[in-house]
Amino acid sequence: MVWQQVYDPMGSMVLSTLLAAIPVVVMLVGLGFLHMKAHFAALAGLVAALVIAVFAFHMPAEMAGKAAWLGALTGLLPIGWIVLNIIFLHQLTERNGSFKVLQDSIAGVTEDRRLQLLLIAFSFGAFFEGAAGFGTPVAVTAAMLIGLGFSPLAASGLSLIANTAPVAYGALGTPIITLAKVHGYDVLAISAMVGRQLPFFSLLVPFWLIWAFAGFRGMIQIWPAILVTGIFFAVPQFLVSNYIGPELVDVIAAAVSMVALALFLRVWKPAEIWTSVVPRGHEADAGAAPPPSARTAHPRDAVLRAWMPWVLLAVFVFIWGLVPVKTWLNSLFAPNYPIGGLHNLIERVPPVVPKNTKEGAVYAFTLLSATGTAILLAAIVGGLLAKYNPVQLVRVYGATIWKVRFSLMTIALMLALGTVTRYSGLDTTLGLAFAATGPLYPFFGTLMGWLGVALTGSDTASNVLFGGMQKVAAGQLGLPVNLMGAANSSGGVMGKMIDAQSIVVASTATGWLNKEGEILRYVFFHSLALAALVGILVTLQAYVPPFTGMVVP
């Protein structure tokens, strides 16, 4: 029996919207204000979502339970699989001392913490976003920053802030390609339109990142390096997105940015070397940060061995992200499991979609092609080359599973919550509230994308969820459809830093377990403020010359 979603079950959009918001509010309040452990906050949010979906939005209870099950499975693969294996790799490098060598080699490029942050969190993280996405950049950069001596709060929160501008083109353009494919946009037009919005923020975010860490004075002291980092990311981002396509935008922009910054630091040094590892104004929150360790010069071959696992990681992840490789691996083993009693039994209805549309519910067990598998292989190869024997690798892997057990549980519960809100229509009710804002829609439609990523943890999922609604609303209001489709993706990138799965990934990578609430409080203002700035830019592009001339028809 097919069940149709109901978006205003209370007969009042105000009441229905307030009800739809309760699960997210329960989770965020529990996490950020009641200091609940993340898995308990996620469980509370999931229970609230199930209750409201069944009793207020009239979703059949069996469907609600199966939606939660599908979400939990998705949380474990691909997201949890990435987290588990990146922590495994990090554990291997810490146990044999190569991470200390890596730390010293980065300090050889620059001992300034602000410049290390630019190089690793922004530029290097953008490469992993472009190649893999789905939590990989935060896991990698947070682990590297904590190894360099950054405080847990700095490593976690700043990795999340840095992982914004590249998100729309993450995983080889997947969010843009999916938006175009699912909702009938022209992929090159959407790629170009996003590429006329995000470069402004690719230039801004490095400044914002260092300001959040070091304060205004600390930022101004290194503005030339920040400007180089931003320009050499933003310009390639614009050029590739507008004249080539979405697939390699981040990979090319990140590589250019890293090389440009490294070359610039050969000829320019800040007047004051910043050695603090605690974000300005958050010393009490972060606890006692370790003092900067003395840098030791290491032989060239030792440095190469220290970088080897991370180079292997980059190579494996990039290869695994290529469409022909994914297709081949999936042809070997990638069973799909339709969820009985849920698959194609839920319909989304107008005005969210032009006509009634069935929701698929298929769990794809793409173990071979998953990014986490590439990370695992990189870790195994790197471990063997580092003289670990197979028994030692198995022991470290078992210890890693135990270390991240609660994080994996949290990720599964978070994705279960997001999936229930999607299939029950709760998140669509929230989206419709934004769509009712009339002339202010360019601003609030952008925040719809922000909300979508905050709820689902994925710019791709947000585009699937709200991309069609953006198209319908833009047509009704006489706005360019490509503008609002792109706004959904561009606004969504700022929600990435507050989505629960990203925060759990960051806390796990830094070993700062059960501190997810502190991380959320640290990044929430930055997320909302940057999303509002994207909304202002989109509004200018909708109504105000010469910004209107930037819109792709």
C-alpha positions as CSV (number, residue, x, y, z in Angstrom):
1,M,0.0,0.0,0.0
2,V,1.4,3.4,-1.0
3,W,1.6,6.1,1.6
4,Q,1.6,9.8,0.5
5,Q,3.5,12.3,2.5
6,V,1.5,14.9,4.3
7,Y,3.2,18.3,4.8
8,D,0.6,20.1,6.9
9,P,-1.0,17.5,9.1
10,M,-2.1,20.0,11.7
11,G,-4.0,22.2,9.2
12,S,-1.6,25.1,10.2
13,M,1.8,25.4,8.6
14,V,3.0,27.1,11.7
15,L,2.1,24.2,14.0
16,S,3.2,21.6,11.5
17,T,6.6,23.3,11.1
18,L,7.1,23.5,14.9
19,L,6.3,19.8,15.2
20,A,8.7,19.0,12.3
21,A,11.5,20.9,14.0
22,I,11.2,19.0,17.3
23,P,13.5,16.1,16.5
24,V,16.4,18.3,15.4
25,V,15.8,20.6,18.4
26,V,15.8,17.7,20.8
27,M,19.1,16.4,19.4
28,L,20.8,19.8,19.3
29,V,19.7,20.9,22.7
30,G,20.8,17.5,24.2
31,L,24.1,17.8,22.5
32,G,24.9,21.5,22.8
33,F,23.2,22.5,26.1
34,L,22.4,19.5,28.2
35,H,25.9,18.0,27.6
36,M,24.5,14.6,26.7
37,K,26.8,12.1,25.2
38,A,26.4,12.2,21.4
39,H,24.9,8.7,21.0
40,F,22.3,9.5,23.7
41,A,21.4,12.9,22.1
42,A,21.1,11.2,18.7
43,L,18.9,8.4,20.2
44,A,16.7,11.0,21.8
45,G,16.3,12.9,18.5
46,L,15.6,9.6,16.7
47,V,12.8,8.6,19.2
48,A,11.3,12.1,18.8
49,A,11.4,11.8,15.0
50,L,9.7,8.4,15.1
51,V,7.0,9.6,17.5
52,I,6.2,12.7,15.5
53,A,6.4,10.9,12.1
54,V,3.9,8.2,13.2
55,F,1.5,10.1,15.4
56,A,1.5,13.6,13.9
57,F,2.4,13.0,10.3
58,H,0.6,9.7,10.1
59,M,3.5,7.7,8.7
60,P,2.9,3.9,9.1
61,A,4.9,2.7,12.1
62,E,6.5,-0.1,10.1
63,M,7.7,2.3,7.4
64,A,9.1,4.6,10.0
65,G,11.1,1.8,11.6
66,K,12.4,0.6,8.3
67,A,13.5,4.1,7.4
68,A,15.5,4.3,10.6
69,W,17.1,0.9,9.8
70,L,18.0,2.1,6.3
71,G,19.6,5.2,7.8
72,A,21.6,3.2,10.3
73,L,23.0,1.0,7.6
74,T,23.9,4.0,5.5
75,G,25.6,5.5,8.6
76,L,27.9,2.5,8.9
77,L,28.7,2.3,5.2
78,P,29.9,4.6,3.8
79,I,30.3,7.1,6.6
80,G,31.4,4.9,9.6
81,W,33.6,2.9,7.3
82,I,35.6,6.0,6.4
83,V,35.9,7.0,10.1
84,L,37.0,3.6,11.2
85,N,39.7,3.2,8.6
86,I,41.2,6.7,8.8
87,I,41.6,6.3,12.5
88,F,43.2,2.9,11.8
89,L,45.8,4.6,9.5
90,H,46.4,7.4,12.1
91,Q,46.9,4.8,14.9
92,L,49.5,3.0,12.7
93,T,51.5,6.2,12.1
94,E,51.4,7.2,15.7
95,R,52.5,3.8,17.1
96,N,55.6,3.7,14.9
97,G,56.6,7.3,15.4
98,S,56.2,8.4,11.8
99,F,53.5,10.9,12.7
100,K,56.1,12.8,14.8
101,V,58.4,12.9,11.8
102,L,55.5,14.1,9.7
103,Q,54.8,16.9,12.2
104,D,58.5,18.0,12.1
105,S,58.5,18.0,8.3
106,I,55.4,20.2,8.2
107,A,57.0,22.5,10.7
108,G,60.0,22.6,8.3
109,V,57.7,24.3,5.8
110,T,56.4,26.7,8.5
111,E,56.4,26.6,12.3
112,D,53.6,29.1,12.4
113,R,50.4,27.4,13.5
114,R,48.2,29.7,11.4
115,L,50.1,28.8,8.2
116,Q,50.0,25.1,9.1
117,L,46.2,25.5,9.5
118,L,45.9,27.1,6.0
119,L,48.1,24.4,4.4
120,I,46.4,21.4,6.1
121,A,42.9,22.3,7.1
122,F,42.0,24.4,4.0
123,S,44.1,23.4,1.0
124,F,45.0,19.7,1.9
125,G,41.4,19.2,3.2
126,A,39.9,20.6,0.0
127,F,41.9,17.9,-1.9
128,F,40.3,15.1,0.1
129,E,36.9,16.8,-0.2
130,G,37.2,16.9,-4.0
131,A,38.5,13.3,-4.2
132,A,36.3,11.6,-1.6
133,G,34.0,13.8,0.4
134,F,31.6,12.2,2.9
135,G,33.6,13.1,6.1
136,T,37.0,12.1,4.7
137,P,38.6,15.6,4.8
138,V,37.6,16.4,8.4
139,A,38.8,13.0,9.5
140,V,42.2,13.4,7.8
141,T,42.9,17.0,8.7
142,A,41.6,16.8,12.3
143,A,43.9,13.8,12.9
144,M,46.8,15.6,11.4
145,L,46.3,18.8,13.3
146,I,46.0,16.9,16.7
147,G,49.2,15.2,15.8
148,L,50.8,18.5,15.2
149,G,50.0,19.6,18.7
150,F,46.8,21.6,18.1
151,S,44.3,21.5,20.9
152,P,41.3,19.1,20.4
153,L,38.9,22.1,20.1
154,A,41.1,23.8,17.5
155,A,41.7,20.6,15.5
156,S,38.0,19.7,15.5
157,G,36.3,23.0,15.1
158,L,38.7,24.6,12.6
159,S,38.8,21.5,10.4
160,L,35.0,21.8,10.2
161,I,35.1,25.5,9.3
162,A,37.8,24.9,6.7
163,N,35.7,22.1,5.1
164,T,33.1,24.5,3.6
165,A,34.0,26.2,0.3
166,P,34.9,22.9,-1.4
167,V,31.9,20.9,-0.3
168,A,29.6,21.6,-3.3
169,Y,32.1,20.0,-5.7
170,G,33.0,17.2,-3.3
171,A,33.6,13.6,-4.3
172,L,34.4,14.5,-7.9
173,G,31.4,16.7,-8.4
174,T,28.8,14.3,-7.0
175,P,26.5,16.9,-5.4
176,I,26.2,19.0,-8.6
177,I,25.9,15.9,-10.9
178,T,23.2,14.4,-8.6
179,L,21.3,17.7,-8.5
180,A,21.2,17.9,-12.2
181,K,20.4,14.3,-12.8
182,V,17.6,14.0,-10.2
183,H,15.8,17.3,-10.8
184,G,16.5,18.0,-14.5
185,Y,18.9,20.9,-14.3
186,D,21.6,21.3,-16.9
187,V,24.8,20.0,-15.2
188,L,27.2,22.5,-16.8
189,A,24.9,25.4,-16.1
190,I,24.5,24.5,-12.4
191,S,28.3,23.9,-12.2
192,A,28.9,27.3,-13.6
193,M,26.4,29.0,-11.4
194,V,27.8,27.5,-8.2
195,G,31.2,28.5,-9.6
196,R,29.9,32.1,-9.6
197,Q,28.9,32.0,-5.9
198,L,31.5,29.9,-4.0
199,P,34.7,31.6,-5.2
200,F,33.8,34.6,-3.1
201,F,33.7,32.3,-0.1
202,S,36.8,30.4,-1.2
203,L,38.5,33.8,-0.8
204,L,36.7,34.7,2.4
205,V,36.9,31.4,4.3
206,P,40.7,31.3,4.8
207,F,40.5,34.7,6.4
208,W,37.6,33.6,8.5
209,L,39.4,30.4,9.5
210,I,42.5,32.3,10.8
211,W,40.3,34.9,12.5
212,A,38.4,32.2,14.3
213,F,41.7,30.7,15.5
214,A,44.0,33.6,16.1
215,G,41.8,36.7,16.4
216,F,41.8,39.7,14.1
217,R,45.3,40.8,14.9
218,G,46.7,37.3,14.4
219,M,44.9,37.2,11.0
220,I,46.2,40.5,9.8
221,Q,49.8,39.5,10.5
222,I,49.6,36.8,7.8
223,W,47.2,38.4,5.4
224,P,49.5,38.0,2.4
225,A,49.7,34.2,2.8
226,I,45.9,34.0,3.4
227,L,45.3,36.0,0.2
228,V,47.6,33.7,-1.8
229,T,45.8,30.6,-0.5
230,G,42.4,32.0,-1.2
231,I,43.1,33.5,-4.7
232,F,44.9,30.4,-5.9
233,F,41.9,28.3,-4.8
234,A,39.1,30.6,-5.9
235,V,40.4,31.4,-9.4
236,P,40.8,27.7,-10.5
237,Q,37.5,26.9,-8.8
238,F,35.8,29.5,-11.0
239,L,37.6,28.6,-14.2
240,V,37.2,24.8,-13.9
241,S,33.6,25.0,-12.8
242,N,32.6,27.3,-15.7
243,Y,34.7,26.0,-18.5
244,I,35.3,22.3,-17.8
245,G,32.7,20.9,-15.5
246,P,32.2,19.9,-11.8
247,E,34.2,16.7,-11.5
248,L,37.8,18.0,-10.9
249,V,37.0,21.5,-9.5
250,D,38.3,20.8,-6.0
251,V,41.1,18.6,-6.9
252,I,42.7,21.1,-9.2
253,A,41.9,24.1,-7.1
254,A,43.4,22.4,-3.9
255,A,46.5,21.3,-5.7
256,V,47.1,24.8,-7.1
257,S,46.5,26.4,-3.7
258,M,48.9,24.1,-1.9
259,V,51.7,24.6,-4.4
260,A,51.2,28.4,-4.4
261,L,51.2,28.6,-0.6
262,A,54.3,26.4,-0.3
263,L,56.2,28.4,-2.9
264,F,55.1,31.7,-1.4
265,L,56.4,30.6,2.1
266,R,59.8,30.2,0.6
267,V,60.1,33.9,0.0
268,W,57.8,35.3,2.7
269,K,57.7,34.8,6.5
270,P,55.5,36.5,9.1
271,A,57.1,39.0,11.4
272,E,55.8,37.0,14.4
273,I,55.8,33.2,14.6
274,W,52.5,32.0,16.1
275,T,53.0,29.0,18.3
276,S,49.7,28.8,20.2
277,V,47.7,25.7,19.7
278,V,44.5,26.9,21.4
279,P,41.8,29.0,19.6
280,R,41.8,32.6,20.8
281,G,39.3,33.1,23.6
282,H,38.8,29.3,24.2
283,E,41.7,28.4,26.4
284,A,39.4,27.3,29.2
285,D,37.2,25.2,26.8
286,A,40.2,23.4,25.3
287,G,41.9,22.5,28.5
288,A,45.7,22.4,28.8
289,A,47.1,22.3,25.4
290,P,50.5,20.6,24.9
291,P,53.4,23.0,24.4
292,P,54.8,23.2,20.9
293,S,57.3,20.4,20.5
294,A,60.8,21.1,19.5
295,R,61.3,20.4,15.9
296,T,63.9,17.8,15.0
297,A,65.7,17.5,11.7
298,H,65.2,14.0,10.2
299,P,66.9,12.2,7.4
300,R,65.3,12.6,4.0
301,D,64.3,8.9,3.8
302,A,62.6,9.1,7.2
303,V,60.6,12.0,6.1
304,L,59.6,10.2,2.9
305,R,58.5,7.2,4.9
306,A,56.5,9.4,7.2
307,W,54.6,10.9,4.3
308,M,54.2,7.6,2.5
309,P,50.9,6.5,4.2
310,W,49.3,9.9,3.5
311,V,50.5,10.0,-0.1
312,L,49.2,6.5,-0.5
313,L,45.9,7.6,1.0
314,A,45.6,10.5,-1.5
315,V,46.4,8.2,-4.4
316,F,44.0,5.4,-3.4
317,V,41.2,7.8,-2.6
318,F,41.6,9.7,-5.9
319,I,41.7,6.4,-7.9
320,W,38.6,5.1,-6.0
321,G,36.8,8.3,-6.8
322,L,37.2,7.9,-10.6
323,V,33.9,6.9,-12.3
324,P,35.4,4.0,-14.4
325,V,37.0,2.5,-11.3
326,K,33.8,2.8,-9.2
327,T,31.9,1.2,-12.1
328,W,34.3,-1.7,-12.4
329,L,34.4,-2.4,-8.7
330,N,30.7,-2.3,-8.4
331,S,30.5,-4.7,-11.3
332,L,32.5,-7.2,-9.2
333,F,30.5,-6.8,-6.0
334,A,27.8,-4.3,-5.2
335,P,24.5,-6.0,-4.2
336,N,21.5,-3.8,-3.8
337,Y,19.0,-4.6,-1.1
338,P,15.5,-3.0,-1.6
339,I,14.0,-2.4,1.8
340,G,10.8,-4.4,1.7
341,G,7.7,-2.5,3.0
342,L,9.4,0.8,2.2
343,H,10.9,0.8,-1.3
344,N,8.7,2.7,-3.7
345,L,5.8,2.7,-1.2
346,I,6.2,6.4,-0.2
347,E,5.1,9.2,-2.5
348,R,6.3,12.8,-2.5
349,V,3.5,15.1,-3.7
350,P,3.1,18.6,-5.1
351,P,4.1,21.4,-4.5
352,V,7.4,19.7,-3.5
353,V,7.5,17.9,-6.9
354,P,5.6,18.6,-10.1
355,K,3.8,15.3,-9.9
356,N,3.5,12.4,-7.4
357,T,6.9,10.7,-7.2
358,K,7.8,7.5,-5.5
359,E,10.7,7.4,-3.1
360,G,13.1,4.5,-3.6
361,A,14.6,2.8,-0.5
362,V,17.5,0.6,-1.7
363,Y,20.6,-0.1,0.4
364,A,23.6,-0.4,-1.9
365,F,26.3,-2.5,-0.2
366,T,29.1,-1.0,-2.3
367,L,31.9,-2.3,-0.1
368,L,34.5,-2.6,-2.8
369,S,34.0,0.9,-4.3
370,A,33.5,2.7,-0.9
371,T,36.0,5.4,0.0
372,G,36.6,3.7,3.3
373,T,37.9,0.6,1.5
374,A,40.5,2.8,-0.4
375,I,41.6,4.2,3.0
376,L,41.8,0.7,4.5
377,L,44.0,-0.5,1.6
378,A,46.2,2.6,1.9
379,A,46.6,1.9,5.6
380,I,47.4,-1.8,5.0
381,V,49.9,-1.1,2.3
382,G,51.5,1.7,4.3
383,G,51.6,-0.5,7.4
384,L,53.3,-3.4,5.6
385,L,55.9,-1.0,4.1
386,A,56.4,0.4,7.6
387,K,57.4,-3.1,8.8
388,Y,54.2,-4.0,10.6
389,N,53.4,-7.7,10.3
390,P,49.9,-9.0,9.5
391,V,49.2,-10.0,13.1
392,Q,50.2,-6.5,14.4
393,L,47.9,-4.9,11.8
394,V,45.0,-7.1,13.0
395,R,45.6,-6.2,16.6
396,V,45.8,-2.5,15.9
397,Y,42.6,-2.7,13.8
398,G,40.8,-4.5,16.7
399,A,41.9,-1.8,19.1
400,T,40.7,0.9,16.6
401,I,37.2,-0.7,16.4
402,W,37.0,-0.6,20.2
403,K,38.2,3.0,20.2
404,V,35.5,4.3,17.8
405,R,32.7,2.0,18.9
406,F,30.5,4.8,20.3
407,S,31.3,7.1,17.4
408,L,30.1,4.5,15.0
409,M,26.9,4.0,17.1
410,T,26.4,7.8,17.0
411,I,26.8,8.1,13.3
412,A,24.3,5.2,12.7
413,L,21.8,6.9,15.0
414,M,22.3,10.3,13.3
415,L,21.7,8.9,9.9
416,A,18.7,7.0,11.1
417,L,17.2,10.3,12.4
418,G,17.9,12.0,9.1
419,T,16.4,9.2,7.1
420,V,13.2,9.1,9.1
421,T,12.8,12.9,8.7
422,R,13.3,12.5,5.0
423,Y,10.8,9.6,4.4
424,S,8.2,11.0,6.7
425,G,8.3,14.5,5.1
426,L,9.3,16.3,8.3
427,D,12.3,18.0,6.6
428,T,10.1,18.9,3.6
429,T,7.7,20.7,5.9
430,L,10.6,22.7,7.2
431,G,11.6,23.5,3.6
432,L,8.1,24.6,2.7
433,A,8.3,27.1,5.5
434,F,11.3,28.7,3.8
435,A,9.6,28.6,0.5
436,A,6.7,30.7,1.8
437,T,8.9,33.8,2.2
438,G,8.0,35.4,-1.2
439,P,10.5,38.1,-2.3
440,L,12.9,37.1,0.5
441,Y,13.0,33.6,-1.0
442,P,16.5,33.9,-2.5
443,F,17.8,34.5,1.0
444,F,15.7,31.9,2.8
445,G,16.0,29.4,-0.1
446,T,19.7,29.5,0.4
447,L,19.1,28.7,4.1
448,M,17.0,25.8,3.0
449,G,20.1,24.3,1.5
450,W,22.0,25.0,4.8
451,L,19.2,23.3,6.7
452,G,19.3,20.3,4.4
453,V,23.0,19.6,4.9
454,A,22.7,20.3,8.7
455,L,19.9,17.6,8.8
456,T,21.4,15.0,6.4
457,G,25.1,15.6,6.6
458,S,25.5,15.7,2.9
459,D,25.3,18.4,0.2
460,T,24.3,15.6,-2.2
461,A,21.4,14.5,0.0
462,S,20.3,18.1,0.5
463,N,20.2,18.6,-3.3
464,V,18.2,15.5,-3.7
465,L,15.8,16.6,-0.9
466,F,15.3,20.2,-1.8
467,G,16.6,20.6,-5.4
468,G,13.1,20.0,-6.9
469,M,11.4,22.4,-4.5
470,Q,13.9,25.1,-5.4
471,K,13.0,24.7,-9.0
472,V,9.3,24.8,-8.4
473,A,9.5,27.8,-6.1
474,A,11.8,29.7,-8.5
475,G,9.4,29.2,-11.3
476,Q,6.4,30.4,-9.3
477,L,8.3,33.5,-8.1
478,G,9.9,34.3,-11.5
479,L,13.4,33.7,-10.3
480,P,16.1,32.0,-12.5
481,V,15.9,28.3,-11.7
482,N,19.7,27.8,-12.0
483,L,20.3,30.5,-9.5
484,M,18.1,28.8,-6.8
485,G,19.3,25.3,-7.7
486,A,22.9,26.5,-7.2
487,A,21.9,28.4,-4.0
488,N,20.7,25.1,-2.5
489,S,24.2,23.6,-3.0
490,S,26.2,26.8,-2.1
491,G,24.1,27.5,1.0
492,G,24.4,23.8,1.9
493,V,28.2,23.9,2.2
494,M,27.9,26.1,5.3
495,G,25.7,23.5,7.0
496,K,28.4,21.0,6.7
497,M,30.3,22.2,9.8
498,I,27.3,21.7,12.1
499,D,25.8,18.4,10.8
500,A,26.0,15.8,13.5
501,Q,28.0,13.2,11.6
502,S,30.8,15.7,10.8
503,I,31.0,16.7,14.4
504,V,31.3,13.1,15.5
505,V,33.9,12.4,12.8
506,A,35.9,15.4,14.1
507,S,35.7,14.4,17.8
508,T,36.6,10.8,16.9
509,A,39.6,11.8,14.8
510,T,41.0,14.0,17.6
511,G,40.2,11.5,20.4
512,W,38.0,14.2,22.0
513,L,35.1,11.9,22.7
514,N,31.9,13.0,24.4
515,K,32.8,16.6,23.7
516,E,30.6,17.0,20.6
517,G,28.5,19.7,22.3
518,E,31.6,21.9,22.8
519,I,32.5,21.5,19.2
520,L,28.9,22.4,18.1
521,R,28.8,25.5,20.2
522,Y,32.2,26.6,18.8
523,V,31.2,26.3,15.1
524,F,27.5,27.1,15.2
525,F,27.9,30.9,14.9
526,H,30.4,30.5,12.0
527,S,28.0,28.2,10.2
528,L,25.0,30.5,10.5
529,A,26.9,33.7,9.7
530,L,28.5,32.3,6.6
531,A,25.2,30.8,5.4
532,A,23.6,34.2,5.8
533,L,26.4,35.8,3.8
534,V,25.7,33.2,1.0
535,G,22.0,34.1,1.2
536,I,22.8,37.8,0.8
537,L,25.0,37.1,-2.3
538,V,22.2,35.1,-3.9
539,T,19.7,37.8,-3.1
540,L,22.0,40.3,-4.8
541,Q,22.3,38.0,-7.8
542,A,18.5,37.7,-8.0
543,Y,17.7,41.4,-7.9
544,V,20.6,43.9,-8.0
545,P,22.7,44.8,-11.0
546,P,25.6,44.1,-11.7
547,F,25.2,40.9,-9.7
548,T,22.3,39.9,-11.8
549,G,24.7,39.7,-14.8
550,M,26.4,36.8,-13.1
551,V,23.4,34.5,-13.3
552,V,23.6,31.6,-15.7
553,P,20.2,31.5,-17.6
